[in-house]
């Protein structure tokens, strides 16, 4: 069983930065055996892929709209994954979810992840 708790969301002006954190508590298996992802969702739309990282951090994946602005990272010793968000835009406003999975067939697909956090709201004002 894996429990994920996001934090770090809030209200920021366009052009600003936020860093989201996702603390992971995994029973039975090491955190470092899980691939991790960030997704976001706005009301009335499907949950969309933002970024992902494999178990070692050696491979990262980003949706095109955040490339060069967002950075995913992980600290396996702290069992935490981060999403550094810079140059934020109003269209980045959403609830951001952390996700974990062990055998992820498609890093960009929500169905490929087994565990989800409760989400944290990010609001970017213009």
Secondary structure, DSSP 8 states (H G I E B T S, - for coil): -EEEEEE--EEEETT--EEEEEEEEESSS-GGGSEEEEEEE-TTS--EEEEEE-TTSS-EEE-GGGTTTEEEEEETTTTEEEEEE-S--GGG-EEEEEEEESS-S-TT-GGG--EE---EEEEEE-
